[in-house]
Amino acid sequence: MRLGQITWNDAVTAAVFEGAHARPIPGQTLYDLLCRAEREAKPLDALANELASKALVTASPLIPIHPPEVWGCGCTYESSASFRDAEHGTREGFYAHVYRDARPEVFFKGTARVCVGPGEAIGIRSDSVFTAPEPELAVLLGSRGRIIGYTLANDVSAWDIERQNPLYLTQSKIYQGACAFGPVFVTPDELPDIRALRMTCQIVRNGRTLFSESVGISKLGRTIETLIEYLLRCNPAPAGTLLLTGTGIIATQEAALAPGDIVTIAIPEIGELRNPTAVCP
């Protein structure tokens, strides 16, 4: 099942997506629906199917949920760790050590306040000269870390700020428009082999492709279950939390984002997340 949100009767409304159409779930946001499913101990997809309108409407997907918390993971792909070590000139391989170590890097990315959905502008920090997209597979979590759905995410990051000092990570990661995700959540039953998926990222400027790369999710150096387990250690993240699993596509400084660029992230089995860019006010 493909779940998300649309505008229906002038309100943000949960919906079941079927091709180019959607079946609205009256009176519910997706977060409302998730909380109800948790209270009633029902599978989210079953409850959505039960409550969704039988009539199909034409509507564009909005941000799929307004998450109470968003968390990110770093150095989960070898390519990301190697690039960061080269940037920082760390002889000991600080980031490579994180990639190899049993404990993953897990960091707070923010709340719904910093998130945008399909078609909305992602942010470029006004004090950054190297803001870059980080295309990632993301998971929507229920209680006790149960995976409810998968989506595409962009962990937009001001890499030059982190490069100055790793302690500036939060300023690199948490600001207006720093997290985009969507277009929908796809339930696990429709994606039985996550590691077989392939993700692409493209940056287009003035109609010209500035950057284009792809990576197989098979390159993810940890299992998603391991990332969730570490996230939840002494940290009972609430149902509706979004976890970004790390990036394996590295945009170099030559492809640093500029206002008006269009960033497109895609996995055919999930869809396409496209966002313009703008400088944060």
Protein Blocks (a to p, Z undefined) as FASTA:
>chain_A
ZZddddeehiacddddehjbccddehiafklmmmmmmmnopafklmmmmmpcfbdcdddd
ddfbdcfbdcddehkbfklmmmmmmmnopanommlmmmmpmbdcdddfbdfklpccehia
cdddfkbcbdcddddddddddehhiafbdcdddddddfklmmmpmklmmmmmncghiacc
djbdcdfklmmblmlpccdddddeehiafbdcdddfklpmbdfklmmmmmmgopaccehi
acdebjabdcdfklgccehiacddddfkloccdddddddZZ
